[in-house]
Amino acid sequence: PKSMWAAFEDGFRLIDLDSGSILRSVERNPDSYMFLLNDEYALIKNVNESGYCTSYAKSFTLYSLKDGKKLWSKEDSLLYGVTDNERLYYISKSKIICVDIHTGNINWEREFQLENARVPVITDEELLVANGNISYPSGGLFSFNKFNGELNYQDVNYAPKTIYWTTGRFDWPIVCKSGSSMIVAGDNGNLDLLELKQP
């Protein structure tokens, strides 16, 4: 990459790696973190609430990297988010919520306990969430219809293998889709290859 975002005490800055010059700046609160969704959008999470090995946002803002401005904000807990550039899907302490990426208006929400969830994965039709860790092995792989939030299927016999904790402040996506399979990475270095069911 020719540039990268970095966090400083007073703000987030996009740094040109060749010259070291600052290309763009975003103000930062002391307990805020930037989570890059893709090349166009980022979530700025304001954190003041923590659970076991997990940090939730008390509020968050969607930031347009392309336009260099804040689009909208919500007062809601947030663990992870993912976007298809039309919708933002995010996981709170007790819900999966889908909002319009341009307005922040809710398209659908579903009650669901996902405190040990991985970063979701979006396919053409599905929102896939792997949930669980070594302390709570009764997690599973859950497939939701990404347009209405209905549960397509779940596999409760699978839980990601986790030894070390991760934190919502710094997590990188550790789930990805490859063809008809999904690869889930555990913190112990294992990679699980899962064959996906048809919705």
C-alpha positions as CSV (number, residue, x, y, z in Angstrom):
1,P,0.0,0.0,0.0
2,K,1.1,3.6,-0.7
3,S,-0.8,5.0,2.3
4,M,-2.2,3.8,5.7
5,W,-4.3,5.1,8.5
6,A,-2.6,5.5,11.9
7,A,-4.0,6.5,15.3
8,F,-2.5,9.4,17.3
9,E,-3.7,10.9,20.6
10,D,-5.6,13.8,18.9
11,G,-6.7,12.1,15.7
12,F,-6.6,9.4,13.0
13,R,-4.3,10.3,10.1
14,L,-3.9,8.9,6.6
15,I,-0.1,8.8,6.0
16,D,1.6,8.8,2.6
17,L,4.2,6.0,3.1
18,D,6.6,7.4,0.5
19,S,6.8,11.0,1.8
20,G,5.4,10.7,5.3
21,S,3.0,13.6,4.7
22,I,-0.5,13.6,6.1
23,L,-3.1,13.1,3.5
24,R,-6.2,13.4,5.7
25,S,-7.1,13.8,9.4
26,V,-10.1,12.8,11.5
27,E,-10.6,14.1,15.0
28,R,-10.3,11.4,17.7
29,N,-11.7,11.2,21.3
30,P,-9.4,9.5,23.9
31,D,-11.3,6.2,23.8
32,S,-12.1,6.0,20.1
33,Y,-10.9,3.5,17.6
34,M,-11.1,3.3,13.8
35,F,-12.3,0.1,12.2
36,L,-11.7,0.0,8.4
37,L,-14.7,-1.6,6.6
38,N,-13.2,-1.3,3.1
39,D,-11.6,1.3,0.9
40,E,-14.7,3.5,1.1
41,Y,-16.0,3.3,4.7
42,A,-14.7,3.2,8.3
43,L,-16.4,2.9,11.6
44,I,-15.2,5.2,14.4
45,K,-16.0,3.4,17.7
46,N,-16.3,5.3,21.0
47,V,-15.5,2.7,23.7
48,N,-16.4,3.0,27.4
49,E,-17.9,-0.4,28.1
50,S,-16.0,-3.7,28.4
51,G,-17.0,-7.3,28.9
52,Y,-14.7,-10.3,29.4
53,C,-11.9,-9.8,26.8
54,T,-14.3,-7.7,24.7
55,S,-14.7,-4.0,24.2
56,Y,-18.1,-2.6,23.0
57,A,-18.7,0.8,21.5
58,K,-21.1,3.0,23.4
59,S,-21.6,4.9,20.1
60,F,-20.1,4.8,16.7
61,T,-19.9,7.0,13.5
62,L,-19.8,5.9,9.9
63,Y,-17.0,7.8,8.1
64,S,-16.6,8.1,4.4
65,L,-13.0,7.6,3.4
66,K,-13.8,8.7,-0.2
67,D,-15.5,12.0,0.7
68,G,-13.5,12.7,3.9
69,K,-16.5,13.3,6.1
70,K,-18.7,11.8,8.8
71,L,-22.0,10.4,7.4
72,W,-24.0,9.6,10.5
73,S,-23.7,8.4,14.1
74,K,-25.6,6.0,16.4
75,E,-25.8,5.7,20.2
76,D,-25.6,1.9,20.3
77,S,-23.2,-0.8,21.4
78,L,-21.2,-2.3,18.6
79,L,-18.7,-5.2,18.4
80,Y,-18.2,-5.7,14.7
81,G,-19.5,-4.4,11.4
82,V,-19.3,-5.3,7.8
83,T,-20.7,-3.7,4.6
84,D,-21.6,-4.5,1.0
85,N,-21.6,-0.7,0.2
86,E,-25.4,-0.6,0.3
87,R,-26.0,-1.9,3.8
88,L,-24.1,-1.9,7.1
89,Y,-24.5,-5.1,9.2
90,Y,-23.3,-4.8,12.8
91,I,-23.3,-7.0,15.9
92,S,-24.3,-5.5,19.2
93,K,-24.4,-7.3,22.6
94,S,-27.9,-8.7,21.9
95,K,-28.7,-8.1,18.2
96,I,-27.7,-8.3,14.6
97,I,-28.7,-5.0,12.9
98,C,-28.8,-4.1,9.3
99,V,-29.0,-0.4,8.4
100,D,-28.9,1.6,5.2
101,I,-25.3,2.7,4.7
102,H,-26.2,6.1,3.4
103,T,-28.8,7.1,6.1
104,G,-28.2,4.8,9.0
105,N,-31.9,3.9,9.0
106,I,-32.7,0.4,10.2
107,N,-33.7,-2.1,7.5
108,W,-34.0,-5.0,10.0
109,E,-32.8,-6.2,13.4
110,R,-32.8,-9.6,15.0
111,E,-32.4,-10.5,18.7
112,F,-29.3,-12.7,19.0
113,Q,-26.7,-13.3,21.7
114,L,-23.3,-13.1,19.8
115,E,-20.8,-11.9,22.4
116,N,-18.2,-14.3,21.1
117,A,-18.9,-13.7,17.4
118,R,-16.3,-13.3,14.7
119,V,-16.5,-10.6,12.1
120,P,-19.4,-11.5,9.8
121,V,-19.0,-12.5,6.2
122,I,-21.4,-11.3,3.4
123,T,-22.2,-13.4,0.3
124,D,-24.7,-12.6,-2.5
125,E,-27.6,-13.8,-0.3
126,E,-26.2,-14.5,3.2
127,L,-24.8,-13.0,6.3
128,L,-22.6,-15.6,7.9
129,V,-21.5,-15.5,11.5
130,A,-19.2,-17.9,13.4
131,N,-19.8,-17.7,17.1
132,G,-18.0,-19.3,20.1
133,N,-14.7,-19.8,21.8
134,I,-12.9,-22.3,24.0
135,S,-14.7,-21.2,27.1
136,Y,-18.1,-21.4,25.4
137,P,-17.8,-24.2,22.9
138,S,-21.6,-24.4,22.3
139,G,-21.4,-21.7,19.6
140,G,-21.9,-22.4,16.0
141,L,-22.1,-21.2,12.4
142,F,-25.2,-19.2,11.6
143,S,-26.5,-18.2,8.2
144,F,-29.0,-15.3,7.9
145,N,-30.8,-13.9,4.9
146,K,-29.0,-10.6,4.4
147,F,-32.1,-8.9,3.1
148,N,-34.6,-9.6,5.9
149,G,-32.6,-11.2,8.7
150,E,-34.3,-14.5,8.7
151,L,-32.2,-17.5,9.9
152,N,-31.4,-19.8,7.0
153,Y,-29.6,-22.5,9.1
154,Q,-27.3,-23.0,11.9
155,D,-24.6,-25.6,12.7
156,V,-24.3,-25.9,16.5
157,N,-21.7,-28.6,16.2
158,Y,-19.0,-26.1,15.1
159,A,-17.3,-23.5,17.2
160,P,-14.1,-21.6,16.2
161,K,-11.1,-22.8,18.2
162,T,-10.0,-19.9,20.3
163,I,-7.2,-20.0,23.0
164,Y,-6.3,-16.4,23.4
165,W,-8.8,-13.6,23.8
166,T,-9.3,-11.0,21.1
167,T,-10.7,-7.5,21.7
168,G,-13.2,-5.5,19.6
169,R,-10.8,-2.6,19.7
170,F,-8.2,-4.2,17.5
171,D,-9.7,-7.2,15.7
172,W,-9.0,-7.9,12.0
173,P,-11.5,-10.1,10.2
174,I,-10.7,-13.7,10.8
175,V,-13.3,-15.2,8.6
176,C,-13.4,-15.2,4.8
177,K,-15.3,-16.9,2.0
178,S,-13.7,-18.9,-0.8
179,G,-16.1,-20.3,-3.5
180,S,-18.6,-22.5,-1.7
181,S,-16.4,-22.7,1.4
182,M,-15.7,-20.5,4.4
183,I,-12.3,-20.3,6.2
184,V,-12.4,-19.5,9.9
185,A,-9.1,-18.7,11.7
186,G,-8.7,-19.6,15.4
187,D,-6.3,-17.7,17.7
188,N,-4.4,-20.9,18.2
189,G,-3.2,-20.8,14.5
190,N,-5.7,-23.3,13.2
191,L,-7.6,-22.7,9.9
192,D,-11.0,-24.5,9.6
193,L,-12.4,-25.0,6.1
194,L,-16.2,-25.3,6.1
195,E,-18.4,-26.3,3.2
196,L,-21.4,-24.0,3.2
197,K,-24.9,-25.3,3.0
198,Q,-27.3,-23.8,0.4
199,P,-29.8,-21.4,1.9
